[in-house]
Amino acid sequence: MSLIRGTGQAVVAATLAVGVACGLGWASRLVYIAGLWPLTIGLAAGAGAAFAALVLGGLPGRGPRVAAVVASVLGLGTLAAMDDLHFRAAWRADLAAARFADSGAGPTEALEADEVAFWGDNADVLLDAQAMADTGAQGFAGRWLLRADAGVRLFGGWQASRGLPVGVWGAAIWSLLELALAIAVALGVIRRVERRLLAPQPAPTTA
């Protein structure tokens, strides 16, 4: 029974955290603030785990904490996947603009989506080749290393963001700090709910 309850808590918490991460990842094309995204995902993970624990039972206990940690990891992973999606799209758009300019077909300021798809054909293959040449890795890992080498994002939209050039190791440590922040916030939500539940109730007053 405890395994089923713990699984249910993890599913609810992860669903909420991943959903919030998808929204934040989509919004990060236009706006981004370092630290705020992991904090929000941590809040969602903790709230989801606490809610599931209240409905399914299990507060206080270890199950909600495990669910909150799992949800935080999945939420940050989803956010990283959204960043990778934006990176690939930006690479494709830049490649399409460069090819279009080289062709002499006209100005490149307003390529339509179908034109980007045409002129940016095989962009993913070329991006993986570039990542392999620069980092020695392909796929998601290679693209992450390629972005990390340029620094970490601090604030701003995807195309005009401000970054901090800390290198690959610095970017890896930064990612771990963001994960630690999300987990700390999620566990903080669980502790706060537990304290409210365990707080002594005032004795009823008599007339």
C-alpha positions as CSV (number, residue, x, y, z in Angstrom):
1,M,0.0,0.0,0.0
2,S,2.8,2.4,0.9
3,L,4.5,1.7,-2.5
4,I,1.2,2.5,-4.3
5,R,0.8,5.7,-2.3
6,G,4.4,6.8,-2.9
7,T,4.1,6.1,-6.6
8,G,0.9,8.2,-6.7
9,Q,2.5,11.0,-4.9
10,A,5.5,11.0,-7.3
11,V,3.2,10.9,-10.3
12,V,1.1,13.9,-9.1
13,A,4.2,15.9,-8.1
14,A,6.1,15.1,-11.3
15,T,3.1,15.9,-13.5
16,L,2.7,19.4,-11.9
17,A,6.5,20.1,-12.0
18,V,6.9,19.0,-15.6
19,G,3.8,21.0,-16.6
20,V,5.2,24.1,-15.0
21,A,8.6,23.5,-16.5
22,C,7.1,23.2,-20.0
23,G,5.4,26.6,-19.5
24,L,8.6,28.2,-18.2
25,G,10.6,26.7,-21.0
26,W,8.3,28.1,-23.6
27,A,8.3,31.5,-21.9
28,S,12.1,31.5,-21.7
29,R,12.2,32.3,-25.4
30,L,11.1,35.8,-24.4
31,V,12.1,36.2,-20.8
32,Y,14.4,34.4,-18.4
33,I,15.7,35.2,-14.9
34,A,18.4,33.0,-13.4
35,G,17.3,31.2,-10.3
36,L,13.6,32.1,-10.7
37,W,12.8,29.1,-12.9
38,P,14.3,26.4,-10.6
39,L,12.6,28.1,-7.6
40,T,9.2,28.0,-9.4
41,I,9.7,24.3,-10.3
42,G,10.7,23.5,-6.7
43,L,7.5,25.2,-5.5
44,A,5.4,23.2,-8.0
45,A,7.2,19.9,-7.0
46,G,6.7,20.5,-3.3
47,A,3.1,21.6,-3.7
48,G,2.3,18.6,-5.9
49,A,3.9,16.2,-3.4
50,A,2.2,17.8,-0.4
51,F,-1.2,17.8,-2.1
52,A,-0.9,14.2,-3.2
53,A,0.2,13.2,0.3
54,L,-2.8,15.0,1.9
55,V,-5.2,13.2,-0.5
56,L,-3.6,9.8,-0.5
57,G,-2.1,9.8,3.0
58,G,1.5,9.9,4.0
59,L,2.2,13.2,5.8
60,P,4.4,13.4,7.7
61,G,6.7,10.8,6.1
62,R,9.5,10.1,3.7
63,G,7.3,9.4,0.7
64,P,6.4,13.0,-0.1
65,R,10.0,14.0,0.2
66,V,11.1,11.4,-2.3
67,A,8.3,12.4,-4.6
68,A,9.3,16.1,-4.3
69,V,12.9,15.3,-5.2
70,V,11.9,13.1,-8.2
71,A,9.6,15.8,-9.4
72,S,12.3,18.5,-9.1
73,V,14.7,16.4,-11.1
74,L,12.2,15.7,-13.8
75,G,11.1,19.4,-13.9
76,L,14.7,20.6,-14.3
77,G,15.3,17.9,-16.9
78,T,12.2,19.1,-18.8
79,L,13.5,22.7,-18.7
80,A,16.8,21.6,-20.1
81,A,15.0,19.8,-22.9
82,M,13.1,22.9,-23.7
83,D,16.3,24.9,-23.8
84,D,17.8,22.3,-26.2
85,L,14.7,22.7,-28.4
86,H,15.1,26.5,-28.6
87,F,18.8,26.1,-29.3
88,R,18.2,23.7,-32.2
89,A,15.5,26.1,-33.6
90,A,17.8,29.1,-33.3
91,W,20.6,27.1,-35.0
92,R,18.3,26.2,-37.9
93,A,17.1,29.8,-38.3
94,D,20.7,31.1,-38.4
95,L,21.7,28.4,-40.9
96,A,18.7,29.2,-43.1
97,A,19.4,32.9,-43.0
98,A,23.0,32.3,-44.0
99,R,22.2,30.0,-46.8
100,F,19.4,32.4,-48.1
101,A,21.9,35.3,-48.0
102,D,24.5,33.3,-49.9
103,S,22.0,32.4,-52.6
104,G,21.4,36.1,-53.3
105,A,17.6,35.6,-53.3
106,G,16.8,38.7,-51.2
107,P,16.8,40.1,-47.7
108,T,17.0,37.7,-44.8
109,E,15.1,39.7,-42.1
110,A,11.7,38.0,-42.5
111,L,12.1,34.3,-43.4
112,E,8.8,32.5,-43.1
113,A,8.6,29.2,-41.2
114,D,8.4,27.2,-44.5
115,E,11.5,29.0,-45.8
116,V,13.4,28.3,-42.6
117,A,12.5,24.6,-43.0
118,F,13.7,24.6,-46.6
119,W,16.9,26.6,-46.2
120,G,17.7,25.0,-42.9
121,D,17.4,21.5,-44.2
122,N,19.7,19.0,-42.3
123,A,20.5,21.6,-39.6
124,D,20.3,19.0,-36.9
125,V,22.9,16.9,-38.6
126,L,25.3,19.8,-39.0
127,L,24.7,20.9,-35.4
128,D,25.6,17.4,-34.2
129,A,28.7,17.5,-36.4
130,Q,29.7,20.8,-34.9
131,A,29.1,19.6,-31.4
132,M,31.2,16.5,-32.1
133,A,34.0,18.6,-33.5
134,D,34.0,21.0,-30.6
135,T,33.1,18.8,-27.6
136,G,33.6,15.2,-28.6
137,A,30.0,14.4,-28.0
138,Q,26.8,14.2,-30.0
139,G,23.1,14.4,-29.3
140,F,21.7,16.2,-26.3
141,A,25.0,15.9,-24.4
142,G,27.0,17.4,-27.2
143,R,24.6,20.3,-27.7
144,W,24.6,21.0,-23.9
145,L,28.4,21.1,-23.8
146,L,28.3,23.4,-26.9
147,R,26.0,25.8,-25.1
148,A,27.8,25.5,-21.8
149,D,31.1,26.5,-23.4
150,A,29.5,29.8,-24.2
151,G,28.4,30.4,-20.6
152,V,25.2,30.2,-18.6
153,R,22.1,32.4,-19.1
154,L,21.4,35.1,-16.5
155,F,18.4,37.0,-17.9
156,G,16.8,38.1,-21.1
157,G,15.1,36.3,-24.0
158,W,16.7,33.5,-26.0
159,Q,18.0,35.6,-28.8
160,A,19.2,38.6,-26.6
161,S,20.0,36.9,-23.3
162,R,22.9,38.1,-21.0
163,G,25.2,35.3,-20.0
164,L,28.1,34.5,-17.7
165,P,31.2,32.9,-19.3
166,V,32.1,30.3,-16.7
167,G,33.1,27.4,-19.0
168,V,31.8,23.9,-19.1
169,W,32.7,23.0,-15.5
170,G,31.2,26.3,-14.3
171,A,28.0,25.6,-16.2
172,A,27.8,22.1,-14.7
173,I,28.2,23.4,-11.2
174,W,25.6,26.1,-12.0
175,S,23.2,23.4,-13.1
176,L,23.8,21.4,-9.9
177,L,23.1,24.6,-7.9
178,E,19.9,25.1,-9.7
179,L,18.9,21.6,-9.0
180,A,19.8,22.0,-5.3
181,L,17.7,25.1,-5.2
182,A,14.7,23.4,-6.7
183,I,15.0,20.4,-4.3
184,A,15.5,22.7,-1.2
185,V,12.4,24.7,-2.1
186,A,10.4,21.6,-2.7
187,L,11.4,20.0,0.6
188,G,10.8,23.4,2.3
189,V,7.2,23.3,1.1
190,I,6.8,19.7,2.5
191,R,8.2,20.8,5.9
192,R,5.9,23.8,6.1
193,V,2.9,21.7,5.4
194,E,4.0,19.1,8.0
195,R,4.5,21.8,10.6
196,R,1.0,23.1,10.0
197,L,-0.5,19.6,10.4
198,L,1.5,18.8,13.5
199,A,1.0,22.2,15.2
200,P,-1.1,21.9,18.4
201,Q,-4.6,23.0,17.9
202,P,-6.0,25.7,20.3
203,A,-8.3,24.3,22.9
204,P,-12.0,25.1,22.3
205,T,-13.2,28.0,24.4
206,T,-16.1,27.5,26.7
207,A,-18.8,30.0,27.1
